[in-house]
């Protein structure tokens, strides 16, 4: 959902990331991810708040997995099954549900393990990806955008682990003024593998491709 929110709002990297949480309910669980977590991503002119809870009743049963956008003209709730827009003043509420396209694509009815509500989106992503190959363009779900969303969530996990807000420098791929947090961006590699930044003798400033590898392997699971 962070991917969707960033795409809809045309956001790049967050500047500051804070998070709190832990395993507060199922303390006997073998899981190493929190059952309760809140994270705040500060993009400068707006913030995104992520809430994760694996227990209790959902806030809105219609949007078990979704996002709420609060704007000047109303509120938009968007999820994998549809969306609702409620205007602040004049105008009627708008409700739309996902179009399953079962008549156009009857194979969706029998495809094993297919999540039918996302099948139309999968088809459009595949068409967009093939079109980008043909045109040498960038797909709407570009790998860089996936990297930004994933890395942002990893930084939230680090902020929760360290118990403090982190300030991210997207140009250098480093956390500002926090050596302890920066050390957590890199995990020890199993021989004979070597981290790209270390292999080329880089310490703080490394290439863009190396930064992707560096941030991509750190942290625990955080669903986006």
C-alpha positions in Angstrom: 0.0 0.0 0.0 2.9 2.4 0.5 3.7 1.8 -3.2 0.2 2.8 -4.1 0.2 5.9 -1.9 3.6 7.1 -3.3 2.4 6.5 -6.9 -0.9 8.4 -6.4 0.8 11.3 -4.7 3.9 11.3 -6.9 6.3 11.0 -4.0 10.0 10.1 -4.0 12.1 9.4 -0.9 10.9 10.2 2.6 13.2 12.7 4.5 12.6 11.4 8.0 11.3 8.0 9.2 10.1 7.1 12.6 8.4 3.9 13.9 7.3 2.2 17.1 5.9 -1.2 17.8 6.8 -4.7 18.8 5.3 -8.1 19.7 2.8 -6.9 22.3 0.0 -9.6 22.1 1.3 -13.0 21.0 4.5 -13.0 23.1 4.9 -16.8 22.7 5.0 -16.5 18.9 8.2 -17.6 17.0 7.7 -14.7 14.6 10.4 -12.0 14.4 8.1 -9.3 13.0 5.9 -7.1 15.2 2.2 -7.8 15.7 1.7 -4.1 16.3 3.5 -1.3 14.4 3.1 2.3 13.5 5.4 4.1 11.1 5.5 7.8 10.0 7.2 8.7 6.7 7.9 12.5 6.4 8.1 13.7 2.8 8.5 17.3 3.7 5.1 18.8 2.7 3.1 15.8 3.9 3.3 12.6 6.0 2.2 9.0 5.4 1.3 7.0 8.5 1.4 3.2 8.3 -0.4 1.1 10.8 0.0 -2.7 11.1 -1.9 -4.9 13.6 -2.3 -8.6 13.3 -4.9 -8.9 16.1 -8.3 -7.5 17.1 -11.0 -6.2 14.9 -10.2 -4.2 11.7 -10.8 -0.5 11.7 -13.0 -0.8 8.6 -14.0 -4.4 7.5 -14.4 -3.1 3.9 -10.8 -2.0 3.7 -8.7 -4.7 5.5 -5.8 -3.8 3.2 -6.1 -0.2 2.0 -5.2 3.4 2.3 -7.1 6.6 3.3 -6.2 9.9 1.7 -7.4 13.1 3.5 -7.6 16.0 1.1 -8.9 19.5 0.9 -12.0 18.4 -1.0 -12.8 15.1 0.7 -11.6 11.7 1.8 -10.6 8.8 -0.4 -10.5 5.2 0.8 -8.8 2.9 -1.7 -8.1 -0.8 -1.5 -7.8 -3.9 -3.5 -11.5 -4.4 -3.8 -12.6 -0.9 -4.7 -12.7 2.7 -3.5 -14.9 5.3 -1.8 -14.7 9.0 -2.1 -16.6 11.2 0.4 -16.7 14.9 -0.4 -16.3 17.5 2.3 -19.1 19.8 1.1 -21.2 19.6 -2.0 -21.4 16.5 -4.1 -22.4 12.9 -3.7 -20.2 10.1 -2.4 -18.6 7.9 -5.0 -18.3 4.2 -4.7 -16.6 1.8 -7.1 -15.8 -1.9 -6.9 -13.2 -3.8 -8.8 -14.2 -5.1 -12.2 -13.5 -8.8 -12.3 -13.5 -9.2 -16.1 -14.7 -12.8 -15.7 -16.7 -12.7 -18.9 -13.8 -11.3 -21.0 -11.3 -13.7 -19.4 -13.2 -16.9 -18.3 -10.0 -18.6 -17.5 -9.9 -16.5 -14.3 -12.7 -18.7 -13.0 -10.7 -21.8 -13.1 -7.1 -20.5 -12.6 -5.7 -22.2 -9.5 -4.7 -19.9 -6.6 -5.5 -16.8 -8.6 -6.6 -13.8 -6.5 -9.4 -12.8 -8.9 -9.7 -9.3 -7.5 -6.2 -8.4 -8.7 -6.3 -10.3 -12.0 -7.3 -7.1 -14.0 -4.4 -5.2 -12.5 -2.0 -8.0 -13.2 -3.0 -8.0 -16.9 -2.5 -4.3 -17.2 0.9 -4.4 -15.5 2.0 -7.2 -17.9 0.8 -5.2 -20.9 2.5 -2.1 -19.6 5.7 -4.0 -19.0 5.7 -5.5 -22.5 5.0 -2.1 -23.9 7.9 -0.6 -22.1 10.2 -3.3 -23.5 9.0 -2.5 -27.0 9.4 1.3 -26.5 12.5 1.2 -24.3 10.5 3.2 -21.8 9.9 2.8 -18.1 6.9 0.7 -16.8 4.5 2.2 -14.4 5.8 -0.3 -11.7 9.4 0.6 -12.3 12.0 -1.3 -10.3 13.4 1.9 -8.9 10.0 2.8 -7.4 9.8 -0.7 -5.9 13.3 -0.1 -4.4 12.2 3.2 -2.8 9.1 1.8 -1.2 10.9 -1.3 0.1 13.9 0.6 1.4 11.6 3.1 3.1 9.9 0.2 5.0 13.3 -1.2 5.9 14.3 2.2 7.3 11.1 2.2 9.4 12.1 -1.2 10.8 15.5 0.2 11.7 13.9 3.2 13.4 11.7 0.9 15.5 14.7 -1.3 16.4 16.8 1.7 17.4 14.0 3.6 19.1 14.6 6.9 17.3 13.7 8.8 14.1 16.1 8.5 11.2 17.0 11.2 8.7 17.6 9.8 5.2 20.0 11.2 2.6 18.8 9.8 -0.7 21.8 11.2 -2.6 24.4 9.3 -0.6 22.2 6.4 0.4 23.1 7.0 4.1 21.3 7.9 7.3 22.5 11.3 8.5 24.6 11.6 11.6 24.0 8.1 12.8 26.8 5.6 12.4 25.0 2.9 14.4 22.0 3.0 12.0 24.3 3.0 9.0 26.0 -0.1 10.1 22.7 -1.9 10.1 22.3 -1.2 6.4 24.8 -3.9 5.7 24.8 -7.5 6.9 27.8 -9.8 6.9 28.0 -11.8 3.7 28.7 -15.5 3.5 32.0 -16.3 1.9 33.0 -16.0 -0.9 30.3 -13.3 -1.5 31.3 -9.7 -1.0 29.2 -6.6 -0.7 29.6 -4.5 -3.9 30.5 -1.4 -1.9 33.3 -3.2 0.0 34.5 -5.1 -3.1 35.3 -1.8 -4.9 36.9 -0.2 -1.9 33.9 2.1 -1.2 32.9 3.1 2.3 30.5 6.0 2.6 29.9 7.0 -1.0 29.1 4.1 -3.3 27.5 3.8 -6.7 23.7 4.0 -7.2 23.5 0.3 -8.1 25.5 -0.7 -5.0 23.2 1.4 -2.8 20.3 -0.6 -4.1 22.0 -3.8 -3.0 23.0 -2.4 0.3 19.6 -1.2 1.5 17.8 -4.1 -0.1 19.3 -6.8 2.1 18.8 -5.1 5.4 16.0 -5.2 7.9 13.2 -7.6 8.7 10.0 -8.2 6.8 7.8 -5.2 6.4 4.8 -5.5 4.2 4.2 -2.8 1.6 
